[in-house]
Amino acid sequence: MGAHRSKPTRPPARAPRANAPVRLLFVCLGNICRSPTAEGVMRALVAREGLAGAIELDSAGTGAWHVGEPPDARAAQAARERGVRLEGAARQARAQDFERFDLLLAMDAQNLRDLRRLARDESERAKVRLLREFDPAADDREPTRDLDVPDPYYGAGGGFAEVFELVSAACEGLLAELRDGLVGGPRDALPPRPAAPARAS
């Protein structure tokens, strides 16, 4: 049984950057399954909310095994069946990512540790978070919950559907917290949610 993990204290929001988008990097082991799924889901949410100019997205892996490869066909199929398209080519996370991105969102505890080792100081380490910290269902009333997004690469095909559902819930929560100004930037970093169209009477 894995070690229990509690939710870490939130780091302070970064200083405002005039007219700069919030930049998010999703990170897993090889950048062909979980992190491209999270990037694709978040990209769809950003488009849905009309925030394409306010949030920039990318994904990477802590390892170099799959550099240059497209997303895993099984991950792409699971996403496509749910209306999300996965794109891009795998790359490895690098030290410069801490300068470019406001949050580096790890898929599991090992990715978290690897990224924190890559960081050069405490301010950079504070940018590294587990993606599932932002899942509204994984709240502080459950201190023993597992916040990993499981790696489906060697598992059964159904694992890709589970990954999609887990990252979808977490990305919805992350976007809500970004709007509230709790992470990644000042409270006014993102424009307000577009008003719903009025119903015809």
Backbone bond lengths (Angstrom), bond angles and torsions (degrees), N, CA, C in turn:
res aa  C-N    CA-C-N  psi(-1)  N-CA   C-N-CA  omega(-1)  CA-C   N-CA-C  phi
1 M - - - 1.468 - - 1.521 108.82 -
2 G 1.328 117.84 135.55 1.459 121.33 -177.30 1.508 111.86 -72.43
3 A 1.302 115.96 162.26 1.461 121.54 179.21 1.516 110.04 -69.45
4 H 1.318 115.98 142.48 1.459 120.27 177.77 1.522 109.55 -73.89
5 R 1.324 115.00 143.28 1.470 119.80 -178.87 1.512 109.21 -127.58
6 S 1.294 117.35 134.95 1.456 121.38 175.44 1.511 109.42 -100.89
7 K 1.313 114.38 160.47 1.453 120.12 -176.28 1.521 110.19 -70.82
8 P 1.348 118.79 125.50 1.460 120.43 -178.54 1.514 111.55 -71.19
9 T 1.334 114.70 157.11 1.459 119.99 176.58 1.514 109.99 -64.97
10 R 1.342 116.51 138.84 1.458 120.25 -179.15 1.523 110.57 -68.14
11 P 1.318 117.95 136.35 1.469 119.89 173.18 1.512 109.47 -73.91
12 P 1.328 118.36 159.45 1.457 120.23 177.29 1.512 111.07 -65.28
13 A 1.325 116.00 152.78 1.458 120.25 176.51 1.520 109.74 -64.88
14 R 1.326 115.03 148.46 1.459 118.88 179.36 1.523 110.65 -70.83
15 A 1.316 116.54 163.46 1.454 120.98 178.23 1.520 109.98 -66.96
16 P 1.344 118.09 144.91 1.465 120.26 179.56 1.516 111.91 -59.77
17 R 1.339 115.37 143.05 1.460 121.70 173.88 1.520 107.14 -120.93
18 A 1.288 116.86 119.53 1.450 120.33 -174.83 1.517 111.02 -58.74
19 N 1.331 115.70 125.57 1.463 123.01 174.73 1.528 113.38 57.51
20 A 1.317 118.12 22.63 1.458 121.09 -179.70 1.520 109.71 -101.42
21 P 1.331 117.75 139.92 1.462 119.98 177.09 1.521 111.02 -74.75
22 V 1.318 116.20 162.47 1.453 122.22 169.00 1.521 107.07 -80.76
23 R 1.325 117.04 131.93 1.462 121.16 -174.70 1.528 109.70 -114.84
24 L 1.339 115.76 126.13 1.458 122.77 -176.01 1.520 110.17 -121.83
25 L 1.334 116.46 135.36 1.463 121.93 175.88 1.528 108.30 -121.72
26 F 1.326 116.46 121.36 1.462 122.36 177.01 1.527 108.39 -94.41
27 V 1.342 116.65 133.10 1.469 120.14 -171.76 1.524 110.80 -132.82
28 C 1.349 115.46 129.78 1.460 121.27 170.46 1.526 108.00 -128.36
29 L 1.321 117.92 -155.27 1.455 120.37 -175.82 1.530 112.69 -79.06
30 G 1.330 116.81 -53.93 1.466 120.12 -174.81 1.509 115.35 -112.90
31 N 1.337 117.96 -6.54 1.468 123.10 178.94 1.532 112.52 63.97
32 I 1.339 116.19 36.53 1.467 118.05 173.74 1.527 112.49 -128.36
33 C 1.343 119.18 -10.26 1.465 120.85 -178.36 1.531 112.07 -121.81
34 R 1.329 115.52 -75.63 1.467 119.28 -170.66 1.519 113.80 -74.41
35 S 1.336 117.33 -49.81 1.472 118.03 -176.05 1.528 113.01 -67.97
36 P 1.344 121.04 -38.92 1.464 117.70 174.62 1.527 112.37 -66.63
37 T 1.343 117.16 -30.43 1.466 119.26 174.61 1.517 110.48 -64.37
38 A 1.331 116.60 -45.68 1.466 120.04 178.18 1.523 111.21 -62.46
39 E 1.327 116.90 -42.30 1.468 119.79 177.96 1.524 110.59 -61.79
40 G 1.334 117.32 -44.76 1.459 120.43 -179.82 1.513 112.70 -63.70
41 V 1.340 116.58 -42.38 1.464 120.49 177.96 1.524 110.41 -62.52
42 M 1.341 116.30 -47.12 1.458 119.35 -178.13 1.522 110.45 -65.70
43 R 1.334 117.44 -36.09 1.462 120.21 178.52 1.529 110.36 -63.06
44 A 1.329 116.73 -39.11 1.462 120.43 177.73 1.528 110.84 -66.46
45 L 1.325 117.40 -40.63 1.468 120.39 178.05 1.523 111.34 -65.12
46 V 1.322 116.11 -42.48 1.468 120.72 179.48 1.527 110.32 -61.70
47 A 1.336 116.95 -42.18 1.458 120.48 177.96 1.526 110.71 -65.33
48 R 1.321 116.18 -41.57 1.467 120.52 179.34 1.521 112.02 -59.62
49 E 1.333 115.97 -37.23 1.453 121.18 -176.95 1.527 113.38 -90.83
50 G 1.324 118.20 1.28 1.460 120.86 179.91 1.512 113.32 68.65
51 L 1.342 117.48 37.02 1.466 122.09 -174.67 1.525 113.15 -114.29
52 A 1.327 116.72 20.73 1.469 119.75 -175.39 1.525 112.42 -57.18
53 G 1.313 119.06 -32.15 1.458 120.88 179.93 1.511 114.00 -86.69
54 A 1.340 116.82 -7.80 1.459 120.55 -174.73 1.520 113.66 -104.65
55 I 1.325 117.56 -17.15 1.457 121.69 -178.40 1.521 108.64 -133.36
56 E 1.336 116.98 128.39 1.460 122.34 174.94 1.520 108.77 -109.20
57 L 1.338 116.84 141.06 1.455 122.06 -172.41 1.519 111.72 -129.39
58 D 1.330 115.47 148.69 1.451 121.85 172.93 1.520 106.79 -158.33
59 S 1.329 116.38 171.33 1.459 120.85 175.27 1.517 108.85 -142.70
60 A 1.329 115.33 160.69 1.465 121.18 -177.40 1.515 108.82 -158.18
61 G 1.339 115.86 170.10 1.456 121.74 176.43 1.513 110.44 -120.26
62 T 1.327 116.49 154.15 1.464 119.18 176.38 1.522 111.04 -77.03
63 G 1.339 117.47 -21.64 1.462 121.96 178.90 1.515 111.33 -109.06
64 A 1.333 115.46 167.78 1.475 121.03 -174.69 1.526 112.97 -109.03
65 W 1.336 118.44 10.77 1.467 120.78 -172.87 1.536 113.19 -60.90
66 H 1.323 117.41 -33.87 1.471 120.39 -171.95 1.531 113.26 -114.86
67 V 1.322 117.22 17.47 1.465 120.13 -177.12 1.532 110.23 -52.88
68 G 1.339 115.14 130.23 1.454 121.91 178.99 1.514 114.88 90.37
69 E 1.336 117.87 -11.15 1.457 120.88 -178.65 1.531 111.51 -83.42
70 P 1.339 117.72 152.32 1.468 120.72 174.64 1.523 109.85 -75.36
71 P 1.327 118.62 171.57 1.461 120.54 175.60 1.526 111.65 -57.51
72 D 1.325 115.89 147.84 1.456 122.13 177.83 1.533 109.79 -53.05
73 A 1.339 116.73 135.86 1.470 121.10 -176.13 1.523 111.54 -59.79
74 R 1.332 117.84 -32.92 1.465 120.55 179.79 1.524 111.45 -70.75
75 A 1.335 116.49 -38.65 1.462 120.18 175.81 1.517 110.40 -66.26
76 A 1.340 116.68 -42.14 1.458 121.17 179.93 1.525 110.98 -62.94
77 Q 1.333 116.70 -39.52 1.463 120.01 179.39 1.521 111.21 -66.89
78 A 1.335 117.12 -45.30 1.466 120.29 179.18 1.525 110.68 -59.53
79 A 1.321 116.69 -39.90 1.462 120.36 178.67 1.521 111.06 -69.75
80 R 1.318 116.56 -44.99 1.468 120.88 -178.81 1.521 111.45 -59.79
81 E 1.318 117.17 -38.87 1.466 121.34 178.35 1.522 111.71 -64.22
82 R 1.306 117.43 -17.77 1.466 122.78 -179.38 1.524 112.06 -112.56
83 G 1.326 115.90 16.78 1.459 120.73 172.68 1.505 116.14 82.72
84 V 1.349 117.82 17.97 1.464 121.31 -178.65 1.527 108.65 -121.46
85 R 1.314 116.18 136.90 1.463 121.80 179.64 1.522 109.80 -104.95
86 L 1.339 116.11 131.01 1.460 121.18 176.18 1.522 109.25 -100.40
87 E 1.345 115.75 133.43 1.460 121.04 -176.98 1.524 109.45 -134.60
88 G 1.336 115.17 179.57 1.455 121.08 173.06 1.511 113.18 92.36
89 A 1.329 115.24 177.26 1.454 123.98 179.43 1.525 108.86 -126.16
90 A 1.310 115.89 142.44 1.468 120.63 -177.08 1.524 111.41 -61.87
91 R 1.325 115.38 144.07 1.460 121.89 173.71 1.515 108.13 -142.94
92 Q 1.307 115.73 165.25 1.456 121.00 179.37 1.524 110.46 -96.84
93 A 1.323 116.16 140.29 1.466 120.61 175.31 1.521 109.42 -63.20
94 R 1.326 116.52 147.03 1.462 121.24 -178.15 1.528 109.50 -139.86
95 A 1.316 115.60 165.53 1.464 120.79 -175.51 1.524 112.00 -59.27
96 Q 1.323 117.19 -33.38 1.462 120.61 -178.58 1.525 112.56 -65.20
97 D 1.343 117.15 -19.41 1.461 119.52 179.25 1.522 111.60 -62.94
98 F 1.321 117.35 -26.70 1.458 119.54 179.50 1.526 111.35 -70.80
99 E 1.311 117.53 -24.30 1.459 121.03 176.46 1.524 111.28 -80.03
100 R 1.317 116.38 -35.67 1.466 120.74 -174.41 1.522 113.41 -82.59
101 F 1.351 117.04 -35.68 1.460 120.21 -170.28 1.523 112.15 -106.37
102 D 1.329 115.20 148.67 1.464 122.06 178.78 1.521 111.66 -85.30
103 L 1.335 116.90 -33.53 1.456 122.26 177.43 1.518 109.14 -136.91
104 L 1.337 116.46 135.87 1.451 122.84 172.74 1.520 105.80 -113.43
105 L 1.317 116.83 114.21 1.451 123.07 -167.63 1.523 110.44 -104.93
106 A 1.325 115.59 105.99 1.459 122.28 -175.77 1.519 110.56 -83.02
107 M 1.349 115.19 145.21 1.459 120.01 179.89 1.524 113.06 -82.37
108 D 1.327 117.94 -26.77 1.465 119.19 178.51 1.530 109.79 -149.99
109 A 1.329 115.13 177.52 1.462 120.81 -173.82 1.525 112.02 -65.44
110 Q 1.332 117.54 -34.36 1.458 119.21 178.39 1.520 110.96 -67.77
111 N 1.328 117.53 -42.78 1.466 120.53 175.15 1.522 110.48 -59.22
112 L 1.317 116.26 -39.81 1.464 121.59 179.09 1.521 110.36 -60.00
113 R 1.334 116.45 -47.75 1.465 119.94 -179.37 1.530 110.94 -64.95
114 D 1.324 117.10 -41.71 1.465 119.75 -179.55 1.525 111.24 -62.82
115 L 1.317 116.71 -41.27 1.471 119.84 179.60 1.523 110.88 -67.33
116 R 1.305 117.07 -40.40 1.471 119.16 179.95 1.519 111.51 -66.29
117 R 1.330 117.00 -31.45 1.466 119.33 174.67 1.525 111.33 -69.37
118 L 1.322 116.69 -31.24 1.460 121.26 179.09 1.528 111.67 -73.61
119 A 1.336 116.42 -28.33 1.463 120.63 -179.38 1.525 110.60 -64.08
120 R 1.338 115.42 149.02 1.454 120.09 -174.42 1.527 114.28 -96.44
121 D 1.325 117.57 -16.06 1.458 119.91 178.88 1.524 109.26 -157.77
122 E 1.330 116.40 178.71 1.462 120.72 -175.70 1.529 112.03 -65.69
123 S 1.309 118.07 -34.69 1.466 119.65 179.99 1.524 110.52 -64.64
124 E 1.327 117.18 -36.06 1.459 120.15 176.65 1.527 110.88 -72.79
125 R 1.327 117.31 -40.85 1.460 119.67 178.67 1.522 111.45 -61.51
126 A 1.326 117.12 -31.56 1.468 120.79 -179.83 1.521 112.84 -67.93
127 K 1.319 116.76 -16.94 1.470 120.21 178.35 1.523 112.56 -79.71
128 V 1.321 117.80 -12.78 1.461 121.91 -175.18 1.526 109.29 -90.24
129 R 1.333 116.15 124.87 1.468 121.57 -178.64 1.519 109.43 -137.43
130 L 1.295 117.41 155.57 1.455 121.72 169.29 1.522 108.88 -78.09
131 L 1.316 117.84 131.12 1.458 120.17 -179.14 1.520 111.87 -56.76
132 R 1.332 116.33 -40.28 1.463 118.16 -174.76 1.522 113.53 -75.75
133 E 1.331 118.68 -0.97 1.469 119.82 167.35 1.523 110.55 -58.61
134 F 1.325 116.04 -26.27 1.460 120.67 -174.14 1.525 112.65 -94.67
135 D 1.312 117.98 1.32 1.458 121.62 175.68 1.528 107.83 -69.95
136 P 1.331 118.55 118.77 1.470 119.57 -178.09 1.518 113.52 -58.50
137 A 1.340 117.89 -25.88 1.459 120.40 179.52 1.515 112.03 -76.44
138 A 1.329 118.50 -18.02 1.463 122.63 -178.91 1.514 108.64 -99.42
139 D 1.328 116.65 73.88 1.463 120.26 -173.25 1.523 111.21 -100.89
140 D 1.334 115.58 -179.37 1.463 121.13 -174.01 1.526 113.45 -70.21
141 R 1.338 117.41 -8.75 1.463 119.29 177.95 1.522 111.20 -79.62
142 E 1.348 117.62 -5.46 1.458 121.77 -179.80 1.535 108.94 -122.41
143 P 1.331 118.12 73.64 1.470 119.91 -174.57 1.524 113.77 -66.17
144 T 1.330 119.05 -15.86 1.460 120.74 -177.54 1.525 112.99 -99.76
145 R 1.327 117.83 7.83 1.466 119.56 -175.40 1.527 111.40 -68.07
146 D 1.300 115.37 154.20 1.457 122.37 177.43 1.521 107.78 -94.75
147 L 1.327 117.11 121.68 1.465 120.92 -176.72 1.523 112.74 -100.24
148 D 1.328 117.70 8.48 1.460 119.39 177.60 1.529 111.40 -74.22
149 V 1.331 116.19 143.77 1.459 121.79 162.77 1.533 104.87 -91.55
150 P 1.332 119.00 114.15 1.466 119.98 -173.68 1.527 111.89 -65.13
151 D 1.327 115.55 144.94 1.461 121.35 179.43 1.526 108.73 -79.89
152 P 1.346 118.62 117.96 1.469 120.45 -176.12 1.526 113.52 -90.85
153 Y 1.334 118.43 2.73 1.462 121.05 -167.44 1.524 112.86 -56.85
154 Y 1.339 117.30 -44.41 1.462 120.61 -178.10 1.523 112.68 -101.76
155 G 1.319 117.94 3.87 1.457 121.10 -176.21 1.518 113.04 -94.33
156 A 1.320 115.19 -170.61 1.460 121.58 178.91 1.517 110.31 -70.41
157 G 1.329 114.88 158.73 1.460 119.20 -176.74 1.510 114.51 -58.77
158 G 1.348 116.97 -29.80 1.454 120.27 -179.80 1.510 113.34 -63.34
159 G 1.347 117.00 -17.21 1.446 119.81 179.89 1.513 113.44 -64.12
160 F 1.316 117.71 -27.97 1.457 120.79 -179.98 1.527 111.46 -71.37
161 A 1.328 116.61 -34.26 1.459 120.11 175.56 1.530 110.19 -66.43
162 E 1.338 116.40 -41.25 1.462 120.13 177.99 1.528 110.65 -62.14
163 V 1.330 116.25 -44.45 1.462 120.30 177.84 1.519 110.39 -57.17
164 F 1.313 116.88 -45.65 1.457 120.21 -179.48 1.526 111.00 -58.76
165 E 1.317 116.84 -45.58 1.462 119.87 -178.52 1.526 111.51 -65.84
166 L 1.334 117.11 -41.07 1.467 120.03 -179.92 1.519 111.58 -64.82
167 V 1.327 117.57 -46.30 1.463 118.64 -177.93 1.525 110.81 -71.60
168 S 1.328 117.86 -29.48 1.468 120.08 177.52 1.522 110.88 -63.17
169 A 1.325 116.33 -46.80 1.468 119.91 178.95 1.520 111.06 -61.87
170 A 1.335 116.60 -42.83 1.459 120.23 -178.91 1.526 111.50 -67.74
171 C 1.330 117.60 -39.76 1.466 120.39 -179.84 1.526 111.50 -67.54
172 E 1.318 117.02 -36.42 1.474 119.64 174.97 1.529 109.67 -60.99
173 G 1.333 116.58 -44.46 1.455 120.11 178.97 1.508 112.41 -66.68
174 L 1.318 117.18 -39.08 1.461 121.00 178.42 1.519 110.62 -62.74
175 L 1.314 117.48 -45.26 1.457 120.27 -179.95 1.527 110.88 -62.26
176 A 1.332 116.82 -39.44 1.463 120.44 177.73 1.522 111.00 -62.49
177 E 1.340 117.04 -41.51 1.467 119.61 -179.63 1.519 111.51 -71.24
178 L 1.307 117.55 -34.06 1.461 119.78 174.84 1.527 110.02 -62.33
179 R 1.315 116.91 -41.49 1.469 120.35 177.94 1.513 111.22 -63.04
180 D 1.330 116.21 -36.95 1.461 120.46 -179.42 1.521 112.85 -78.80
181 G 1.348 116.79 -5.07 1.455 120.13 177.79 1.510 114.51 76.94
182 L 1.350 117.61 18.05 1.453 119.87 -177.04 1.518 112.52 -82.72
183 V 1.335 118.05 -28.30 1.457 121.00 -178.57 1.514 109.55 -138.31
184 G 1.332 115.03 151.24 1.455 119.66 169.16 1.505 116.39 80.54
185 G 1.328 119.57 -14.82 1.445 118.51 -177.65 1.519 111.91 173.02
186 P 1.318 117.87 177.96 1.455 122.07 -179.16 1.523 111.17 -69.96
187 R 1.310 116.56 165.72 1.455 121.92 -176.01 1.517 112.11 -58.40
188 D 1.339 117.95 -30.73 1.461 119.79 -178.29 1.531 111.71 -96.14
189 A 1.345 117.85 19.96 1.461 120.01 -177.25 1.520 111.99 -67.29
190 L 1.323 117.57 -31.69 1.454 121.28 -177.95 1.517 109.88 -115.25
191 P 1.332 117.75 144.03 1.460 120.17 176.37 1.526 109.96 -67.56
192 P 1.333 117.63 159.72 1.460 120.03 179.53 1.518 111.49 -64.50
193 R 1.316 115.18 156.30 1.468 120.68 177.04 1.527 109.67 -60.68
194 P 1.340 118.33 133.94 1.471 119.38 178.32 1.500 111.60 -58.72
195 A 1.320 116.44 140.99 1.448 121.37 179.86 1.529 110.07 -67.92
196 A 1.326 115.76 141.15 1.463 119.93 177.13 1.509 109.33 -69.29
197 P 1.348 118.17 144.28 1.456 120.03 179.26 1.530 111.11 -63.59
198 A 1.303 114.87 142.55 1.465 119.72 -179.12 1.524 110.08 -67.26
199 R 1.319 115.11 141.03 1.464 119.83 177.97 1.522 110.38 -76.65
200 A 1.315 114.27 140.94 1.462 117.86 175.85 1.511 109.34 -70.90
201 S 1.319 115.91 137.48 1.462 119.39 -178.79 1.507 110.93 -82.00
